[in-house]
Amino acid sequence: MNKMIILVLSLILLSGCGGGDSNNTDTTSSLVGVWVTESCEQASDSNGTLQNIWIKGLYEFTNQGKVLLGKELYLDSNCITISSTQTPAEQITPITYKDQGSRLLQEGINGGGLQISNQSLSIDAFYTINNNSLCFSDAFTFEALKFGISQSGTDAIDFNKCLTTP
């Protein structure tokens, strides 16, 4: 009888550990990797004069919870001929993120909760990934020439300003 109790307790402990491990082994967010803006925007100088260079923004979500920013420079308005690439790098003011896990979004689609922070602001909102396209709530701005987070943004997903895989 003692052997039976020990066996049962051992199985309970092992099954408890297995359940915990399955939740902890998938710590990598689906956001991890480099994403590029769909939009291609013309650069301007400090006076606002348009230049003959077009830009796509690069955003890298790291395993360490950082968002790194970079850009691709193009010679044409369709962003086909690459001039150079500035790989994503950490900013002077660090940008961090925390993937808050899967959930059903208000649009009735699968997505995830997301918190993005810089030194002065931390915003909770949402994202969804579909067909290699990453779209965020309009509380976040991921554009070729601009990144931002806003307290006045909503939880609604902005499907017009998504990021894609390079």
Secondary structure, DSSP 8 states (H G I E B T S, - for coil): -HHHHHHHHHHHHHHHHHHHHHHHH--S-TT-EEEEES--EEEE-TT--EEEEEEEEEEEE-TTSBEEEEEEEESSTTS-SEEEEEEEE--SS--EEEEEEEEE-TTSSEEEEEEEE-SS-EEEEEEEEETTEEEEBTTEEE-SS-EEE-TT--SSB-TTS-EE--
